[in-house]
């Protein structure tokens, strides 16, 4: 019923799946040195502001240079089959509000299909894969896919993302317009020999 607030380590064996059922985060990491690894977080039927929250914006919930907050092999998805009794909804999959955080391999996926067909923009709604508001946040191997808004919102300073894979929602009219503009720019780019 409440988010899992971690005292030290959350280690999922066999990819344990956590699903918030009341519109709260599934996991909150709120202290220096906390670690989470091998966990699958699935959106629930009520909209969560974020499915995984790292820090609450206060210095006491941040990592330090010597004891960063660590997330390894974390998978967060917004997915429900068309036949599911309730949708899966969230605003953001992973929201980093703490300083000194290291994310090593995160797959943040809004389902763009189920076992029968592709979804439309209204199904499995989520706006952002990752939001970063902390300083000294480093992300290695980020896979962010199919959100309806910005895939990543990075407002923190002194951070880095190394190894980013992004895919936009295939049904989005905004995306189709962007792709047409990119194709036109790319054509001019190649033709000009630059």
Buried (B, 14 or more C-beta within 10 A) or exposed (E): EEBBBBEEEBEBEEEEEBBBEEEBBBBBBBBBBBBBBBBBBBBBBBBBEBBBBBBEEEEEBBBEEEEBBBBBBBBBBBBBEEEEEEBBBBBBBBBBBBBBBBBBBBBBBBBBEBEEEEBEBEBBBBBBBBBBBBBBBBBBBBBBBBBBBBBBBBEBEEBEBEEBEBBBBBBBEEBEEEEEEEEEEEEEEEEEEE
